[in-house]
């Protein structure tokens, strides 16, 4: 679920950070730039793991910023395919179930990936799994297990003036995980205890 990724970048330390220890100023700048950001085809950057190398600082001409070349490792959230993960149900529609974790909410389980004999109850607005005469509900805020079956990347780079038909693409999350609950042991955790 979590991996580390090595990155090399230029860190600029502002004069107001000169009172800090140099490694603290570098760490703060790296976390400010990368933490809680999605990088295409890499994942959601969580936090700095380790600084492996730094150059000597060079003062920029006219700006007063100290430029430091840094190599570092970041903790990245990117689950691998077929990994089983715990999440909470945030809301449900006829298309499927939307899940979220404490730090990531763009997880979707399509209706086709729910257990066989699952139906959407339009009055309660929840999915129901009808198994051997029982009705098992997928209640909102319930903890579930799901298997990762895919991921989608949507580039969020600004492109200039927006055309009317381009606005739909901007509503897509930068990183989305698709899951499945078709196998035994997956679905609401309370069912399997």
C-alpha positions in Angstrom: 0.0 0.0 0.0 2.9 2.4 0.8 6.1 2.6 -1.1 9.1 4.9 -1.1 10.2 6.9 -4.1 13.5 8.6 -4.6 13.4 12.2 -6.0 16.1 14.8 -6.8 14.9 18.4 -6.7 16.0 22.0 -6.1 14.9 23.3 -2.7 14.7 27.1 -2.2 15.0 28.3 1.4 13.6 31.7 2.1 15.3 34.2 4.3 12.6 33.9 7.0 13.6 30.2 7.4 17.3 31.0 8.1 16.7 30.9 11.9 15.9 27.2 11.5 18.5 24.4 11.4 19.3 23.8 7.7 18.0 20.2 7.7 14.8 21.3 9.3 14.3 24.1 6.7 15.0 21.6 3.9 12.5 19.0 5.3 9.8 21.7 5.8 10.2 22.9 2.2 10.1 19.4 0.8 6.9 18.5 2.8 5.3 21.8 1.8 6.0 21.1 -1.8 5.1 17.3 -2.0 3.1 16.1 0.9 -0.6 15.5 0.1 0.0 15.9 -3.6 -0.6 13.3 -6.4 2.2 12.9 -8.9 1.1 11.2 -12.1 2.0 7.5 -12.4 3.7 7.6 -9.0 0.9 8.1 -6.4 -0.2 10.2 -3.5 2.8 11.6 -1.6 2.3 11.3 2.1 5.5 12.6 3.8 9.3 12.8 3.7 11.0 9.6 4.6 14.7 10.4 4.3 17.1 13.0 2.9 19.9 11.1 1.3 22.1 13.9 -0.2 22.3 17.7 -0.2 24.6 20.1 -2.0 26.0 23.3 -0.5 23.5 26.1 -0.5 24.0 28.8 -3.2 22.4 32.3 -2.7 20.3 33.3 -5.6 21.2 36.6 -7.3 18.7 39.3 -6.4 16.3 37.0 -4.5 18.1 36.2 -1.3 16.9 32.6 -1.5 19.3 29.8 -0.8 19.2 27.1 -3.5 20.0 23.6 -2.4 20.1 20.5 -4.6 18.6 17.6 -2.6 18.0 13.9 -3.1 15.4 12.4 -0.9 12.9 9.6 -0.4 9.1 10.2 0.0 6.5 7.8 1.4 3.9 7.3 -1.3 0.4 5.8 -1.2 0.0 3.5 -4.2 -1.6 0.1 -3.6 -0.6 -2.7 -5.9 -3.1 -4.6 -8.0 -5.0 -7.4 -6.1 -4.1 -5.9 -2.7 -6.8 -6.2 -0.1 -7.5 -2.9 1.7 -9.8 -1.6 4.4 -11.9 1.5 3.8 -15.2 3.1 4.9 -18.3 3.5 2.7 -18.8 7.2 2.1 -21.9 7.1 -0.2 -23.7 4.9 -2.6 -25.4 5.3 -6.0 -26.9 2.9 -8.6 -23.5 2.9 -10.3 -21.7 1.5 -7.2 -20.2 2.2 -3.8 -17.8 5.1 -3.0 -15.2 4.4 -0.3 -12.8 6.5 1.6 -9.9 6.2 4.0 -8.6 8.7 6.6 -6.3 10.3 3.9 -7.7 9.2 0.5 -11.3 9.3 -0.7 -11.2 8.5 -4.4 -12.0 4.8 -4.3 -14.9 3.3 -6.3 -16.4 -0.2 -6.4 -18.7 -0.5 -9.5 -22.0 -2.4 -9.3 -20.6 -5.2 -11.5 -17.8 -5.8 -8.9 -20.3 -6.2 -5.9 -21.2 -9.7 -4.7 -23.6 -11.7 -7.0 -27.3 -11.1 -6.1 -26.6 -7.5 -4.9 -29.3 -5.0 -5.6 -29.6 -1.2 -5.0 -32.5 -0.3 -2.6 -33.8 3.0 -4.1 -35.8 3.8 -0.9 -32.8 3.4 1.5 -30.2 4.4 -1.1 -27.9 1.5 -0.1 -26.8 -1.7 -1.8 -28.1 -5.0 -0.4 -26.6 -8.4 -0.8 -29.3 -11.1 -0.8 -27.6 -14.4 0.2 -29.4 -17.6 1.3 -32.5 -15.8 2.4 -30.7 -13.1 4.3 -30.4 -9.4 3.3 -27.0 -8.0 4.2 -26.8 -4.2 3.9 -23.9 -2.1 2.8 -24.5 0.7 5.3 -22.8 4.1 5.0 -19.8 4.6 7.3 -19.4 0.8 7.6 -15.8 -0.6 7.3 -15.3 -2.8 4.3 -12.6 -5.0 2.7 -12.0 -4.6 -1.0 -9.5 -5.8 -3.6 -7.8 -3.3 -5.8 -8.4 -4.1 -9.5 -7.4 -0.9 -11.2 -6.3 2.7 -11.0 -7.0 5.7 -13.2 -4.8 8.8 -13.7 -6.2 12.1 -14.8 -3.8 14.9 -15.6 -4.6 18.1 -13.7 -2.2 20.4 -15.6 -3.9 23.7 -16.4 -4.4 24.2 -20.1 -5.4 27.9 -20.6 -8.9 29.1 -21.3 -11.5 26.4 -20.7 -13.9 25.4 -23.4 -17.4 24.3 -22.4 -16.8 20.6 -23.1 -13.5 20.5 -21.3 -15.0 21.3 -17.8 -16.1 17.7 -17.3 -12.5 16.5 -17.4 -11.5 19.0 -14.6 -14.0 17.3 -12.2 -12.1 14.0 -12.3 -9.8 13.2 -9.4 -6.1 13.1 -10.2 -5.8 9.5 -8.9 -8.7 7.1 -8.6 -8.7 3.4 -7.4 -11.2 0.9 -8.6 -12.0 -2.0 -6.3 -14.0 -5.3 -6.2 -15.9 -7.0 -3.4 -16.9 -10.2 -5.4 -14.8 -12.7 -3.5 -15.5 -14.4 -0.1 -14.2 -12.4 2.8 -14.6 -9.1 1.0 -17.4 -6.6 1.7 -18.6 -5.4 5.2 -16.2 -6.6 7.9 -19.1 -7.3 10.2 -20.4 -10.0 7.9 -17.2 -12.1 8.3 -16.6 -11.8 12.1 
